């Protein structure tokens, strides 16, 4: 599915959508999730820390929250953050500079399907809430596998649908009824906040996504449920 359902490609529409909502993205992201997204990112950072990486690639870096968290925690690491949206990157650059991390975080406009990164040059590749927005999911996963060194890790944080029927009903009422109204009112782009939750429903279930990770070239793939299945952290080894 696409955010606006125009004649543009999904990739072009996703870029336009994030350009549109960039000024209010952080406010809405933390408010609408009641800041639980911060907890999930901390879990990702702990997983990444165990690898003791020197070079980290953060794809769909957005406004830089995960890149900043990793650079702060892993002081020997250098992080390359890549995103389609220049306006999201503008927000990220201001945050990185304000925290004095511009020496260890580089932010660049880029496309996950065609990364300007050398083969087998990265220790860890991360994606937080961006993999479901890939124009071509399988091509993006293969490109992540290409840039990782043998033994390197991919760590992906993404929303999913809770398995408990009652909890899923409550979650989907909030996600499909409440979130688009608030997000649309604040960002002035309701279509974006209708697309974002709807895209979760269309994203592969954890077991299927793990199979696609394996098909892209990863092994020892695992999914770790977060907050009763609202999100998953997927881990794979190159």
KOLMI-737022 format. One record per atom (N, C-alpha, C): residue number from 1; residue in three letters; atom name; x, z, y. Coordinates in steps of 0.02 Angstrom, whole numbers, plus 50000, padded with zeros to 5 digits. Layout:
BEGIN
k,r,a,xx,zz,yy
NUM,ALA,CA,X,Z,Y
...
This chain:
BEGIN
k,r,a,xx,zz,yy
1,UNK,N,50042,50000,49940
1,UNK,CA,50000,50000,50000
1,UNK,C,50044,50000,50062
2,UNK,N,50013,49981,50119
2,UNK,CA,50049,49977,50182
2,UNK,C,50012,50018,50235
3,UNK,N,50047,50040,50287
3,UNK,CA,50015,50082,50338
3,UNK,C,49959,50046,50376
4,UNK,N,49969,49983,50396
4,UNK,CA,49922,49950,50441
4,UNK,C,49887,49890,50410
5,UNK,N,49909,49868,50351
5,UNK,CA,49879,49811,50316
5,UNK,C,49875,49748,50358
6,UNK,N,49931,49732,50392
6,UNK,CA,49936,49670,50429
6,UNK,C,49974,49619,50386
7,UNK,N,49992,49563,50417
7,UNK,CA,50029,49512,50380
7,UNK,C,50103,49529,50373
8,UNK,N,50125,49583,50405
8,UNK,CA,50195,49604,50399
8,UNK,C,50208,49632,50330
9,UNK,N,50273,49634,50312
9,UNK,CA,50293,49665,50249
9,UNK,C,50284,49741,50254
10,UNK,N,50283,49775,50197
10,UNK,CA,50279,49848,50198
10,UNK,C,50337,49877,50236
11,UNK,N,50397,49849,50227
11,UNK,CA,50456,49875,50260
11,UNK,C,50447,49871,50337
12,UNK,N,50421,49816,50361
12,UNK,CA,50412,49807,50433
12,UNK,C,50359,49855,50459
13,UNK,N,50306,49865,50421
13,UNK,CA,50253,49911,50443
13,UNK,C,50277,49983,50442
14,UNK,N,50316,50001,50392
14,UNK,CA,50343,50069,50389
14,UNK,C,50389,50082,50449
15,UNK,N,50431,50034,50466
15,UNK,CA,50474,50041,50525
15,UNK,C,50432,50051,50588
16,UNK,N,50380,50010,50596
16,UNK,CA,50337,50016,50655
16,UNK,C,50302,50084,50657
17,UNK,N,50278,50106,50599
17,UNK,CA,50242,50170,50596
17,UNK,C,50287,50228,50617
18,UNK,N,50347,50231,50590
18,UNK,CA,50391,50287,50607
18,UNK,C,50417,50281,50679
19,UNK,N,50425,50221,50705
19,UNK,CA,50440,50214,50776
19,UNK,C,50384,50244,50818
20,UNK,N,50322,50232,50797
20,UNK,CA,50264,50256,50835
20,UNK,C,50258,50332,50835
21,UNK,N,50272,50364,50778
21,UNK,CA,50259,50436,50772
21,UNK,C,50321,50478,50782
22,UNK,N,50379,50446,50795
22,UNK,CA,50442,50484,50800
22,UNK,C,50439,50542,50851
23,UNK,N,50410,50532,50911
23,UNK,CA,50412,50587,50960
23,UNK,C,50377,50652,50936
24,UNK,N,50326,50645,50895
24,UNK,CA,50288,50704,50872
24,UNK,C,50301,50720,50798
25,UNK,N,50346,50684,50767
25,UNK,CA,50354,50690,50694
25,UNK,C,50374,50760,50672
26,UNK,N,50425,50788,50703
26,UNK,CA,50447,50855,50682
26,UNK,C,50393,50907,50693
27,UNK,N,50360,50905,50750
27,UNK,CA,50307,50953,50764
27,UNK,C,50253,50950,50710
28,UNK,N,50230,50889,50696
28,UNK,CA,50176,50881,50647
28,UNK,C,50200,50896,50576
29,UNK,N,50260,50875,50560
29,UNK,CA,50286,50885,50492
29,UNK,C,50288,50959,50475
30,UNK,N,50316,50999,50519
30,UNK,CA,50323,51071,50505
30,UNK,C,50256,51107,50512
31,UNK,N,50216,51087,50560
31,UNK,CA,50152,51121,50571
31,UNK,C,50103,51107,50514
32,UNK,N,50095,51043,50496
32,UNK,CA,50046,51025,50446
32,UNK,C,50066,51049,50376
33,UNK,N,50130,51057,50364
33,UNK,CA,50152,51084,50299
33,UNK,C,50159,51160,50301
34,UNK,N,50144,51190,50359
34,UNK,CA,50153,51262,50368
34,UNK,C,50225,51283,50353
35,UNK,N,50270,51237,50369
35,UNK,CA,50343,51246,50363
35,UNK,C,50368,51254,50291
36,UNK,N,50325,51240,50242
36,UNK,CA,50349,51245,50173
36,UNK,C,50399,51190,50157
37,UNK,N,50397,51136,50196
37,UNK,CA,50447,51082,50187
37,UNK,C,50518,51108,50198
38,UNK,N,50526,51158,50240
38,UNK,CA,50592,51187,50252
38,UNK,C,50618,51220,50188
39,UNK,N,50573,51255,50153
39,UNK,CA,50592,51288,50090
39,UNK,C,50613,51236,50039
40,UNK,N,50576,51182,50032
40,UNK,CA,50594,51130,49984
40,UNK,C,50662,51099,50000
41,UNK,N,50675,51088,50064
41,UNK,CA,50740,51060,50082
41,UNK,C,50797,51109,50064
42,UNK,N,50784,51173,50073
42,UNK,CA,50836,51222,50053
42,UNK,C,50851,51217,49979
43,UNK,N,50800,51206,49939
43,UNK,CA,50810,51197,49867
43,UNK,C,50853,51136,49853
44,UNK,N,50840,51081,49890
44,UNK,CA,50881,51021,49882
44,UNK,C,50953,51035,49901
45,UNK,N,50964,51070,49955
45,UNK,CA,51032,51085,49977
45,UNK,C,51069,51126,49925
46,UNK,N,51035,51174,49894
46,UNK,CA,51067,51214,49841
46,UNK,C,51090,51171,49783
47,UNK,N,51047,51123,49764
47,UNK,CA,51065,51077,49709
47,UNK,C,51125,51035,49728
48,UNK,N,51125,51009,49789
48,UNK,CA,51180,50967,49812
48,UNK,C,51245,51008,49816
49,UNK,N,51241,51070,49837
49,UNK,CA,51300,51113,49843
49,UNK,C,51338,51119,49777
50,UNK,N,51302,51120,49722
50,UNK,CA,51333,51130,49657
50,UNK,C,51381,51073,49639
51,UNK,N,51369,51015,49667
51,UNK,CA,51411,50957,49653
51,UNK,C,51476,50959,49693
52,UNK,N,51478,51001,49746
52,UNK,CA,51535,51006,49792
52,UNK,C,51555,50937,49819
53,UNK,N,51507,50903,49850
53,UNK,CA,51520,50834,49871
53,UNK,C,51563,50829,49934
54,UNK,N,51599,50775,49939
54,UNK,CA,51637,50758,50000
54,UNK,C,51599,50706,50041
55,UNK,N,51567,50660,50006
55,UNK,CA,51530,50606,50039
55,UNK,C,51458,50608,50016
56,UNK,N,51412,50615,50064
56,UNK,CA,51341,50617,50049
56,UNK,C,51307,50560,50087
57,UNK,N,51262,50526,50053
57,UNK,CA,51220,50475,50084
57,UNK,C,51149,50501,50085
58,UNK,N,51120,50506,50144
58,UNK,CA,51050,50528,50151
58,UNK,C,51008,50469,50174
59,UNK,N,50970,50441,50128
59,UNK,CA,50929,50382,50142
59,UNK,C,50860,50403,50168
60,UNK,N,50832,50363,50213
60,UNK,CA,50770,50381,50246
60,UNK,C,50779,50449,50281
61,UNK,N,50834,50454,50316
61,UNK,CA,50854,50518,50346
61,UNK,C,50806,50542,50400
62,UNK,N,50768,50495,50429
62,UNK,CA,50717,50515,50479
62,UNK,C,50747,50549,50539
63,UNK,N,50722,50609,50555
63,UNK,CA,50747,50646,50612
63,UNK,C,50805,50692,50593
64,UNK,N,50831,50683,50532
64,UNK,CA,50895,50714,50515
64,UNK,C,50892,50785,50487
65,UNK,N,50834,50811,50471
65,UNK,CA,50830,50881,50449
65,UNK,C,50873,50895,50387
66,UNK,N,50867,50852,50336
66,UNK,CA,50906,50864,50275
66,UNK,C,50980,50852,50286
67,UNK,N,50997,50800,50323
67,UNK,CA,51068,50786,50337
67,UNK,C,51100,50845,50373
68,UNK,N,51065,50872,50421
68,UNK,CA,51091,50930,50459
68,UNK,C,51098,50991,50414
69,UNK,N,51048,51003,50373
69,UNK,CA,51050,51061,50328
69,UNK,C,51109,51057,50280
70,UNK,N,51122,50997,50254
70,UNK,CA,51178,50989,50207
70,UNK,C,51245,50996,50242
71,UNK,N,51251,50967,50302
71,UNK,CA,51314,50973,50338
71,UNK,C,51329,51045,50358
72,UNK,N,51278,51082,50376
72,UNK,CA,51288,51153,50393
72,UNK,C,51310,51194,50334
73,UNK,N,51281,51181,50276
73,UNK,CA,51295,51221,50216
73,UNK,C,51360,51200,50182
74,UNK,N,51374,51135,50181
74,UNK,CA,51431,51108,50144
74,UNK,C,51483,51084,50196
75,UNK,N,51526,51128,50218
75,UNK,CA,51567,51114,50276
75,UNK,C,51621,51061,50264
76,UNK,N,51638,51049,50200
76,UNK,CA,51689,50998,50186
76,UNK,C,51658,50928,50178
77,UNK,N,51591,50924,50181
77,UNK,CA,51558,50860,50169
77,UNK,C,51547,50821,50233
78,UNK,N,51550,50755,50226
78,UNK,CA,51529,50708,50279
78,UNK,C,51466,50673,50256
79,UNK,N,51418,50668,50301
79,UNK,CA,51352,50641,50284
79,UNK,C,51340,50577,50323
80,UNK,N,51318,50525,50287
80,UNK,CA,51294,50463,50318
80,UNK,C,51219,50462,50311
81,UNK,N,51184,50463,50367
81,UNK,CA,51111,50459,50365
81,UNK,C,51089,50390,50385
82,UNK,N,51045,50360,50345
82,UNK,CA,51022,50291,50355
82,UNK,C,50946,50290,50360
83,UNK,N,50920,50252,50408
83,UNK,CA,50848,50247,50415
83,UNK,C,50829,50180,50445
84,UNK,N,50768,50157,50431
84,UNK,CA,50743,50094,50459
84,UNK,C,50723,50101,50532
85,UNK,N,50702,50162,50551
85,UNK,CA,50672,50172,50618
85,UNK,C,50724,50196,50669
86,UNK,N,50736,50155,50719
86,UNK,CA,50784,50174,50772
86,UNK,C,50758,50234,50812
87,UNK,N,50693,50239,50821
87,UNK,CA,50667,50295,50860
87,UNK,C,50673,50361,50823
88,UNK,N,50665,50359,50758
88,UNK,CA,50678,50420,50719
88,UNK,C,50752,50438,50723
89,UNK,N,50795,50388,50719
89,UNK,CA,50867,50401,50724
89,UNK,C,50886,50428,50792
90,UNK,N,50852,50406,50845
90,UNK,CA,50866,50432,50912
90,UNK,C,50852,50508,50914
91,UNK,N,50797,50529,50883
91,UNK,CA,50782,50600,50880
91,UNK,C,50835,50636,50840
92,UNK,N,50855,50607,50783
92,UNK,CA,50906,50637,50741
92,UNK,C,50972,50644,50778
93,UNK,N,50992,50593,50815
93,UNK,CA,51056,50596,50851
93,UNK,C,51057,50653,50901
94,UNK,N,51002,50663,50936
94,UNK,CA,50999,50718,50984
94,UNK,C,51006,50786,50949
95,UNK,N,50974,50793,50892
95,UNK,CA,50979,50856,50854
95,UNK,C,51049,50867,50828
96,UNK,N,51080,50814,50802
96,UNK,CA,51148,50820,50774
96,UNK,C,51197,50839,50830
97,UNK,N,51191,50807,50887
97,UNK,CA,51237,50822,50942
97,UNK,C,51226,50893,50968
98,UNK,N,51163,50914,50972
98,UNK,CA,51149,50982,50997
98,UNK,C,51178,51036,50952
99,UNK,N,51186,51020,50888
99,UNK,CA,51214,51069,50840
99,UNK,C,51289,51060,50830
100,UNK,N,51319,51014,50867
100,UNK,CA,51391,51005,50861
100,UNK,C,51414,50975,50796
101,UNK,N,51370,50935,50765
101,UNK,CA,51386,50907,50699
101,UNK,C,51401,50832,50701
102,UNK,N,51408,50805,50761
102,UNK,CA,51419,50733,50767
102,UNK,C,51486,50711,50738
103,UNK,N,51531,50758,50724
103,UNK,CA,51594,50740,50692
103,UNK,C,51588,50732,50617
104,UNK,N,51534,50759,50588
104,UNK,CA,51526,50756,50515
104,UNK,C,51463,50721,50492
105,UNK,N,51419,50704,50538
105,UNK,CA,51359,50666,50521
105,UNK,C,51359,50601,50560
106,UNK,N,51356,50546,50525
106,UNK,CA,51351,50479,50555
106,UNK,C,51282,50453,50540
107,UNK,N,51246,50429,50590
107,UNK,CA,51179,50403,50582
107,UNK,C,51179,50328,50597
108,UNK,N,51147,50291,50552
108,UNK,CA,51151,50218,50558
108,UNK,C,51085,50186,50538
109,UNK,N,51067,50133,50573
109,UNK,CA,51009,50094,50554
109,UNK,C,51024,50056,50490
110,UNK,N,50980,50059,50441
110,UNK,CA,50994,50024,50379
110,UNK,C,50934,50022,50332
111,UNK,N,50941,49981,50281
111,UNK,CA,50889,49967,50232
111,UNK,C,50914,49987,50163
112,UNK,N,50877,50029,50128
112,UNK,CA,50899,50055,50063
112,UNK,C,50910,49999,50012
113,UNK,N,50877,49942,50021
113,UNK,CA,50885,49888,49973
113,UNK,C,50950,49850,49984
114,UNK,N,50981,49859,50043
114,UNK,CA,51042,49822,50060
114,UNK,C,51088,49869,50100
115,UNK,N,51114,49920,50067
115,UNK,CA,51154,49970,50101
115,UNK,C,51224,49943,50117
116,UNK,N,51247,49958,50178
116,UNK,CA,51315,49940,50198
116,UNK,C,51363,49996,50177
117,UNK,N,51365,50008,50112
117,UNK,CA,51405,50063,50083
117,UNK,C,51441,50035,50022
118,UNK,N,51505,50051,50015
118,UNK,CA,51545,50025,49959
118,UNK,C,51519,50050,49892
119,UNK,N,51527,50010,49842
119,UNK,CA,51507,50028,49774
119,UNK,C,51547,50089,49749
120,UNK,N,51513,50135,49716
120,UNK,CA,51544,50195,49686
120,UNK,C,51584,50236,49736
121,UNK,N,51559,50242,49797
121,UNK,CA,51596,50277,49850
121,UNK,C,51564,50343,49872
122,UNK,N,51506,50360,49844
122,UNK,CA,51468,50418,49867
122,UNK,C,51462,50469,49811
123,UNK,N,51467,50533,49828
123,UNK,CA,51461,50587,49778
123,UNK,C,51389,50605,49764
124,UNK,N,51349,50607,49816
124,UNK,CA,51278,50625,49810
124,UNK,C,51237,50580,49857
125,UNK,N,51180,50556,49832
125,UNK,CA,51132,50520,49873
125,UNK,C,51067,50559,49874
126,UNK,N,51039,50569,49933
126,UNK,CA,50977,50607,49939
126,UNK,C,50924,50566,49974
127,UNK,N,50862,50582,49959
127,UNK,CA,50804,50554,49994
127,UNK,C,50752,50608,49999
128,UNK,N,50729,50624,50059
128,UNK,CA,50677,50675,50067
128,UNK,C,50614,50643,50097
129,UNK,N,50562,50639,50059
129,UNK,CA,50497,50614,50081
129,UNK,C,50500,50541,50104
130,UNK,N,50546,50503,50076
130,UNK,CA,50553,50433,50098
130,UNK,C,50549,50383,50043
131,UNK,N,50557,50404,49981
131,UNK,CA,50562,50355,49927
131,UNK,C,50496,50317,49917
132,UNK,N,50440,50349,49931
132,UNK,CA,50376,50315,49923
132,UNK,C,50364,50263,49977
133,UNK,N,50406,50263,50029
133,UNK,CA,50401,50213,50081
133,UNK,C,50448,50154,50071
134,UNK,N,50487,50154,50017
134,UNK,CA,50531,50097,50004
134,UNK,C,50489,50034,49998
135,UNK,N,50515,49979,50026
135,UNK,CA,50480,49915,50019
135,UNK,C,50477,49894,49946
136,UNK,N,50533,49902,49910
136,UNK,CA,50537,49887,49839
136,UNK,C,50569,49947,49806
137,UNK,N,50528,49988,49774
137,UNK,CA,50552,50052,49747
137,UNK,C,50609,50042,49698
138,UNK,N,50602,49997,49650
138,UNK,CA,50653,49988,49598
138,UNK,C,50718,49960,49627
139,UNK,N,50712,49914,49674
139,UNK,CA,50773,49888,49706
139,UNK,C,50809,49942,49745
140,UNK,N,50772,49985,49778
140,UNK,CA,50802,50041,49814
140,UNK,C,50838,50089,49768
141,UNK,N,50807,50104,49711
141,UNK,CA,50839,50150,49663
141,UNK,C,50902,50119,49634
142,UNK,N,50900,50054,49620
142,UNK,CA,50960,50021,49594
142,UNK,C,51017,50022,49645
143,UNK,N,51000,50015,49709
143,UNK,CA,51051,50016,49761
143,UNK,C,51081,50086,49768
144,UNK,N,51041,50138,49760
144,UNK,CA,51068,50206,49760
144,UNK,C,51116,50215,49702
145,UNK,N,51098,50188,49644
145,UNK,CA,51143,50193,49586
145,UNK,C,51208,50156,49599
146,UNK,N,51204,50100,49633
146,UNK,CA,51265,50060,49647
146,UNK,C,51316,50098,49688
147,UNK,N,51293,50133,49740
147,UNK,CA,51340,50165,49786
147,UNK,C,51367,50231,49760
148,UNK,N,51335,50260,49709
148,UNK,CA,51358,50324,49682
148,UNK,C,51417,50314,49634
149,UNK,N,51464,50360,49638
149,UNK,CA,51520,50359,49591
149,UNK,C,51495,50380,49522
150,UNK,N,51530,50361,49469
150,UNK,CA,51511,50386,49402
150,UNK,C,51510,50462,49402
151,UNK,N,51456,50490,49377
151,UNK,CA,51449,50563,49377
151,UNK,C,51416,50589,49441
152,UNK,N,51407,50546,49491
152,UNK,CA,51374,50567,49553
152,UNK,C,51300,50581,49541
153,UNK,N,51269,50615,49589
153,UNK,CA,51199,50635,49581
153,UNK,C,51154,50602,49634
154,UNK,N,51094,50586,49612
154,UNK,CA,51041,50570,49659
154,UNK,C,50992,50629,49658
155,UNK,N,50971,50650,49718
155,UNK,CA,50924,50706,49724
155,UNK,C,50868,50683,49771
156,UNK,N,50808,50679,49745
156,UNK,CA,50752,50651,49783
156,UNK,C,50697,50703,49788
157,UNK,N,50676,50718,49849
157,UNK,CA,50620,50763,49862
157,UNK,C,50560,50720,49882
158,UNK,N,50506,50727,49846
158,UNK,CA,50447,50686,49861
158,UNK,C,50383,50723,49845
159,UNK,N,50331,50707,49882
159,UNK,CA,50266,50737,49868
159,UNK,C,50239,50712,49801
160,UNK,N,50195,50753,49771
160,UNK,CA,50160,50733,49710
160,UNK,C,50091,50765,49711
161,UNK,N,50051,50750,49661
161,UNK,CA,49984,50778,49656
161,UNK,C,49985,50839,49610
162,UNK,N,49960,50896,49632
162,UNK,CA,49959,50956,49589
162,UNK,C,49921,50943,49525
163,UNK,N,49944,50972,49470
163,UNK,CA,49912,50961,49405
163,UNK,C,49851,51006,49395
164,UNK,N,49849,51064,49426
164,UNK,CA,49792,51109,49418
164,UNK,C,49731,51079,49454
165,UNK,N,49675,51068,49419
165,UNK,CA,49617,51033,49449
165,UNK,C,49589,51067,49511
166,UNK,N,49582,51133,49509
166,UNK,CA,49553,51169,49566
166,UNK,C,49601,51165,49625
167,UNK,N,49664,51179,49613
167,UNK,CA,49713,51177,49668
167,UNK,C,49719,51106,49695
168,UNK,N,49716,51056,49651
168,UNK,CA,49720,50986,49673
168,UNK,C,49661,50968,49718
169,UNK,N,49602,50993,49702
169,UNK,CA,49542,50980,49743
169,UNK,C,49551,51008,49813
170,UNK,N,49574,51070,49818
170,UNK,CA,49586,51101,49883
170,UNK,C,49640,51064,49922
171,UNK,N,49695,51048,49886
171,UNK,CA,49751,51012,49917
171,UNK,C,49729,50944,49944
172,UNK,N,49690,50907,49904
172,UNK,CA,49670,50840,49926
172,UNK,C,49618,50842,49981
173,UNK,N,49576,50895,49983
173,UNK,CA,49530,50902,50040
173,UNK,C,49570,50909,50105
174,UNK,N,49619,50952,50104
174,UNK,CA,49661,50961,50163
174,UNK,C,49700,50898,50179
175,UNK,N,49728,50866,50128
175,UNK,CA,49772,50809,50138
175,UNK,C,49735,50748,50164
176,UNK,N,49676,50735,50136
176,UNK,CA,49639,50674,50153
176,UNK,C,49589,50683,50209
177,UNK,N,49566,50744,50221
177,UNK,CA,49514,50756,50272
177,UNK,C,49541,50788,50335
178,UNK,N,49582,50839,50327
178,UNK,CA,49605,50878,50385
178,UNK,C,49668,50847,50416
179,UNK,N,49717,50834,50374
179,UNK,CA,49782,50810,50399
179,UNK,C,49776,50746,50441
180,UNK,N,49739,50694,50420
180,UNK,CA,49735,50634,50462
180,UNK,C,49704,50646,50531
181,UNK,N,49656,50692,50534
181,UNK,CA,49625,50706,50599
181,UNK,C,49674,50739,50647
182,UNK,N,49709,50790,50622
182,UNK,CA,49757,50824,50666
182,UNK,C,49816,50779,50682
183,UNK,N,49843,50747,50630
183,UNK,CA,49900,50702,50641
183,UNK,C,49884,50645,50687
184,UNK,N,49825,50616,50678
184,UNK,CA,49805,50560,50722
184,UNK,C,49794,50582,50793
185,UNK,N,49765,50640,50803
185,UNK,CA,49751,50665,50870
185,UNK,C,49816,50679,50908
186,UNK,N,49865,50709,50874
186,UNK,CA,49927,50727,50908
186,UNK,C,49974,50667,50916
187,UNK,N,49978,50625,50865
187,UNK,CA,50025,50569,50867
187,UNK,C,49995,50506,50898
188,UNK,N,49928,50504,50905
188,UNK,CA,49892,50445,50929
188,UNK,C,49900,50386,50881
189,UNK,N,49910,50401,50818
189,UNK,CA,49915,50348,50767
189,UNK,C,49883,50375,50703
190,UNK,N,49817,50374,50701
190,UNK,CA,49782,50402,50642
190,UNK,C,49797,50363,50579
191,UNK,N,49807,50297,50586
191,UNK,CA,49822,50256,50526
191,UNK,C,49884,50281,50490
192,UNK,N,49934,50303,50530
192,UNK,CA,49995,50328,50500
192,UNK,C,49981,50390,50458
193,UNK,N,49938,50435,50483
193,UNK,CA,49924,50497,50448
193,UNK,C,49868,50490,50397
194,UNK,N,49839,50431,50392
194,UNK,CA,49798,50413,50334
194,UNK,C,49842,50383,50279
195,UNK,N,49889,50341,50300
195,UNK,CA,49935,50309,50252
195,UNK,C,49979,50361,50217
196,UNK,N,50008,50407,50254
196,UNK,CA,50057,50453,50225
196,UNK,C,50029,50493,50166
197,UNK,N,49970,50525,50172
197,UNK,CA,49943,50559,50113
197,UNK,C,49919,50511,50059
198,UNK,N,49889,50454,50080
198,UNK,CA,49864,50406,50030
198,UNK,C,49921,50378,49988
199,UNK,N,49980,50370,50018
199,UNK,CA,50036,50343,49981
199,UNK,C,50060,50391,49927
200,UNK,N,50046,50456,49935
200,UNK,CA,50063,50504,49882
200,UNK,C,50022,50490,49820
201,UNK,N,49958,50475,49829
201,UNK,CA,49914,50461,49773
201,UNK,C,49934,50399,49735
202,UNK,N,49966,50351,49770
202,UNK,CA,49986,50289,49738
202,UNK,C,50056,50292,49708
203,UNK,N,50093,50344,49725
203,UNK,CA,50162,50349,49700
203,UNK,C,50161,50366,49626
204,UNK,N,50210,50341,49588
204,UNK,CA,50211,50355,49516
204,UNK,C,50211,50430,49501
205,UNK,N,50176,50449,49448
205,UNK,CA,50177,50518,49425
205,UNK,C,50248,50536,49403
206,UNK,N,50265,50601,49400
206,UNK,CA,50334,50621,49384
206,UNK,C,50363,50588,49322
207,UNK,N,50326,50586,49267
207,UNK,CA,50354,50557,49205
207,UNK,C,50370,50483,49215
208,UNK,N,50326,50447,49250
208,UNK,CA,50339,50376,49262
208,UNK,C,50397,50366,49309
209,UNK,N,50402,50408,49360
209,UNK,CA,50458,50401,49407
209,UNK,C,50524,50414,49373
210,UNK,N,50526,50463,49328
210,UNK,CA,50587,50477,49290
210,UNK,C,50607,50416,49248
211,UNK,N,50558,50382,49219
211,UNK,CA,50574,50322,49181
211,UNK,C,50604,50268,49226
212,UNK,N,50579,50263,49287
212,UNK,CA,50605,50213,49333
212,UNK,C,50675,50230,49357
213,UNK,N,50689,50295,49365
213,UNK,CA,50757,50316,49380
213,UNK,C,50805,50295,49324
214,UNK,N,50784,50306,49263
214,UNK,CA,50826,50287,49206
214,UNK,C,50837,50211,49204
215,UNK,N,50784,50174,49218
215,UNK,CA,50790,50101,49218
215,UNK,C,50837,50076,49273
216,UNK,N,50843,50115,49327
216,UNK,CA,50887,50096,49383
216,UNK,C,50960,50112,49369
217,UNK,N,50974,50149,49315
217,UNK,CA,51044,50163,49298
217,UNK,C,51063,50236,49298
218,UNK,N,51014,50281,49299
218,UNK,CA,51029,50353,49298
218,UNK,C,51015,50382,49229
219,UNK,N,51047,50439,49213
219,UNK,CA,51033,50473,49151
219,UNK,C,51026,50548,49165
220,UNK,N,51007,50585,49114
220,UNK,CA,50994,50657,49122
220,UNK,C,50946,50670,49179
221,UNK,N,50894,50630,49184
221,UNK,CA,50847,50635,49240
221,UNK,C,50797,50692,49229
222,UNK,N,50785,50731,49281
222,UNK,CA,50741,50788,49277
222,UNK,C,50698,50792,49339
223,UNK,N,50639,50824,49331
223,UNK,CA,50595,50837,49387
223,UNK,C,50583,50912,49391
224,UNK,N,50588,50939,49451
224,UNK,CA,50575,51011,49462
224,UNK,C,50515,51018,49509
225,UNK,N,50462,51046,49483
225,UNK,CA,50400,51054,49521
225,UNK,C,50409,51106,49576
226,UNK,N,50381,51091,49634
226,UNK,CA,50385,51136,49692
226,UNK,C,50314,51155,49714
227,UNK,N,50303,51220,49723
227,UNK,CA,50240,51245,49752
227,UNK,C,50179,51218,49714
228,UNK,N,50178,51231,49650
228,UNK,CA,50121,51212,49607
228,UNK,C,50111,51137,49603
229,UNK,N,50165,51100,49611
229,UNK,CA,50160,51027,49602
229,UNK,C,50146,50988,49665
230,UNK,N,50145,51021,49724
230,UNK,CA,50136,50984,49786
230,UNK,C,50193,50935,49797
231,UNK,N,50252,50954,49775
231,UNK,CA,50311,50912,49781
231,UNK,C,50352,50916,49717
232,UNK,N,50398,50869,49709
232,UNK,CA,50444,50869,49653
232,UNK,C,50514,50856,49680
233,UNK,N,50563,50887,49649
233,UNK,CA,50633,50870,49661
233,UNK,C,50658,50834,49598
234,UNK,N,50676,50770,49607
234,UNK,CA,50701,50730,49552
234,UNK,C,50778,50727,49555
235,UNK,N,50809,50735,49498
235,UNK,CA,50882,50734,49494
235,UNK,C,50903,50685,49440
236,UNK,N,50952,50644,49455
236,UNK,CA,50979,50598,49405
236,UNK,C,51054,50593,49413
237,UNK,N,51088,50577,49358
237,UNK,CA,51161,50571,49357
237,UNK,C,51178,50497,49348
238,UNK,N,51226,50474,49388
238,UNK,CA,51248,50404,49383
238,UNK,C,51295,50396,49325
